Amino acid sequence: MSKFLISALFILTTISLQAQETITLENLWKNYAYTANRVPGFNFQNDGKHYTRLEDGVVKQYDLTTGMPTQDLFVGSAHIIDRSFDGKFDNYTFNADETKMLISTGTESIYRRSSKSNYFVFDKASKTLTPLFEGGKQMYATFNAQSDKVAFVFDNNVYYKDLKTNEITQITTDGKYNHIINGSADWVYEEEYAFAKAFFWSPDGNQIAFYRFDESKVNEFTMTNYTNEMYPEYVTFKYPKVGEDNAKVSIHLYNLNNKKTTKAQIGTDWEYIPRITWTKNPNKLCVTKMNRHQNELELLLVDAKTGTATSMLKEKNKYYIDITDHLTFLEDGKRFVWTSEQDGYNHIYLYNVNGKVEKQLTKGDFDVTTFYGVDEKNGQVFYQAAKEHPTQRELYAVGIKGKKDRKISADAGWNAAQFSSTFDYYVNTYSTANTAATYKVYDRNQQVVRVIEENKGMAKVQQKNKTQEVEFFDFKTSEGTSLNAYMIKPANFDASKKYPVLMYVYGGPGSQTVKDSWGGQNYWWFQMMAQKGYLVVSVDNRGTGARGQEFKKMTYQQLGKYETMDQIEAAKYLAKQPYVDADRIGIFGWSYGGYMSSLCLSKGADVFKTAIAVAPVTNWKWYDSIYTERYMRTYAENEDGYEQNSPINFANLIEGNYLIVHGMSDDNVHFQNAAEMVGALQSQNKHFDSLYYPNKNHGIYGGLTRLHLYTEMTDFLLEKL
């Protein structure tokens, strides 16, 4: 080889090394240099062609087909009143005919979904902005369909304001903190049934159906916040744990015409009311009730005038029933759409109001994963499913009569849609595990109208940082179960060398980490760990989603047992690969994943060297009633299931390196879990590392918190794995 060629190769290599950047935690969690461009959710307007967005204190209207702004619908700075409204606002909602808006300011988060704000009513015709209520911040202000009234919650009571007379009517009077809640969900309903606003206008605007929670007998939990004051702040709230008293819940219907409140007579054979939904008939409210085991469900039609109820549908499951928002009543008032796992997979059904199945709209060995809605005008039902592979999602349309089921997405990977109000257009968000999301507008003929965002810049960032492909694979356990997994290998991977392994786990019921979709910030941390010489692997154990009911629900009454077995089997499978250092396998997880990583380091002490558990449940007895009992029943009914699958009982088995992390103001998985786990470890004289974040909740974020956390976790892995 000539000296000239050697020199040229040296120069090219040097340039290549200089061009390649090293992924850093500062760029990840401080500068957010690796964040892909996102298109926020669309606030579609009634015409199906326009949408609105809040930008710099202005509600702007856009044409969906061109992406061009068409007009400013509300400019905050043009409507300054005084100190009560200074032109800045957090959010907005339209009334039914888009002639008015509710403008919210000073929003304060309470828990995951709940918040309170100062609301103002904006009238587009008169261009006036007026306060909704001046007694304090309100919750969940909502127009009725006729746009002449607004209902809201204040101090645990339900109110409404007549916009014509400005008269405010207080519907309930018994609301009291930590005792009675009207119109708003309690903590456990908010967390586990995924709603906070608990009142709903009838279609004719003459009635309000609302929840009443009597939580006076629910036990309290107290968190401690440290605020640089002489004494800490104590936050006490109602939190029903396993086997303890839940709030007594009832449904009430207030009639605005006669000022009377009627209680829904739905019997006593239930524990939970996870949903209420008005039918197309303004005098008929559908109430969903469930037993405490959550394996029996009934839909009841309640007469708004009398409160009497008739049964519309009953469903039982040998395991449990998941709650969704898929119930959709059709305009004829005689039929509704419902999703169910009754044939072993989640599918869409068309029922009549007598509870008879008219048609199963989707069939096959696959799960419908999202129901998008019914386009009655064109007789179409739109949905997302995992037909082709559990790691992927496609978009489909099927006729309301169950015919002509067709795929409307083209590319393999992860497709998710947002449909306009008329279903004439939809935005498909598409990504893979190796490509950030693209956002495209399609018409009802699946033709691309325009491209909103392609994230080409992210592809360049990946190239500059020499990211490695996320590779999917599957393997069979010793019991013959096939599990899906992915792997990220270090650059210049050499199969003749041996590499340490970092496994990432969540593993909870119906979840998935092995998805052919963009992974966000964790994607970059895993790429960073790969740059540092680690194989990064994630495995979806039994109990995870998109593989039918039996696969998902086989962990029933044994949470943690089969999931841990599968993760241990995965580690053993990896240990047999010639390129894996079998003595250096670690695992990391958050929440349910922290629970799993704790169990893996104890029950799998012979294969796992290191584990990081962030915000873990360490004993199912300390978690909330709805979630835990859905999968485990009560401790009294299933003592062995609890005792054999709670990490606190296996602290004596831990031999490797263990880091436990928790936010001390975690209202979800209480700090109690970490404290008790640490106590168990100390009682066994086990060495461990711990990291606690005062005043931080389950997400452990804010300021430089995430940078600190990921720096500590990275250093721990570099030292211990």
VENRAJO-V16512 format. One record per run of one state. SS is the DSSP state (A for helix, B for strand, O for the rest). FROM is the first residue (numbers start at 1). TO is the last residue. If there is no record, write none. Layout:
ss & from & to
SS & FROM & TO
SS & FROM & TO
This chain:
ss & from & to
O & 1 & 2
A & 3 & 19
O & 20 & 24
A & 25 & 29
O & 30 & 42
B & 43 & 44
O & 45 & 49
B & 50 & 55
O & 56 & 57
B & 58 & 63
O & 64 & 68
B & 69 & 75
A & 76 & 79
O & 80 & 81
B & 82 & 82
O & 83 & 84
B & 85 & 85
O & 86 & 90
B & 91 & 94
O & 95 & 99
B & 100 & 109
O & 110 & 114
B & 115 & 123
O & 124 & 127
B & 128 & 131
O & 132 & 137
B & 138 & 143
O & 144 & 148
B & 149 & 154
O & 155 & 156
B & 157 & 162
O & 163 & 167
B & 168 & 170
O & 171 & 175
B & 176 & 176
O & 177 & 179
B & 180 & 182
O & 183 & 183
B & 184 & 184
O & 185 & 186
A & 187 & 192
O & 193 & 196
B & 197 & 197
O & 198 & 198
B & 199 & 201
O & 202 & 206
B & 207 & 214
O & 215 & 219
B & 220 & 225
O & 226 & 232
B & 233 & 238
O & 239 & 240
B & 241 & 241
O & 242 & 247
B & 248 & 255
O & 256 & 259
B & 260 & 263
O & 264 & 271
B & 272 & 278
O & 279 & 283
B & 284 & 290
O & 291 & 295
B & 296 & 303
O & 304 & 308
B & 309 & 316
O & 317 & 327
B & 328 & 329
O & 330 & 334
B & 335 & 340
O & 341 & 346
B & 347 & 352
O & 353 & 356
B & 357 & 360
O & 361 & 367
B & 368 & 375
A & 376 & 378
O & 379 & 379
B & 380 & 385
O & 386 & 392
B & 393 & 399
O & 400 & 405
B & 406 & 407
O & 408 & 413
B & 414 & 419
O & 420 & 424
B & 425 & 431
O & 432 & 437
B & 438 & 443
O & 444 & 447
B & 448 & 453
O & 454 & 455
A & 456 & 464
O & 465 & 469
B & 470 & 476
O & 477 & 481
B & 482 & 488
O & 489 & 498
B & 499 & 505
O & 506 & 519
A & 520 & 531
O & 532 & 533
B & 534 & 540
O & 541 & 548
A & 549 & 553
O & 554 & 560
A & 561 & 575
O & 576 & 579
B & 580 & 590
O & 591 & 591
A & 592 & 603
O & 604 & 609
B & 610 & 614
O & 615 & 619
A & 620 & 622
O & 623 & 623
B & 624 & 624
A & 625 & 632
O & 633 & 638
A & 639 & 643
O & 644 & 646
A & 647 & 653
O & 654 & 656
B & 657 & 663
O & 664 & 671
A & 672 & 683
O & 684 & 688
B & 689 & 693
O & 694 & 704
A & 705 & 720
O & 721 & 721
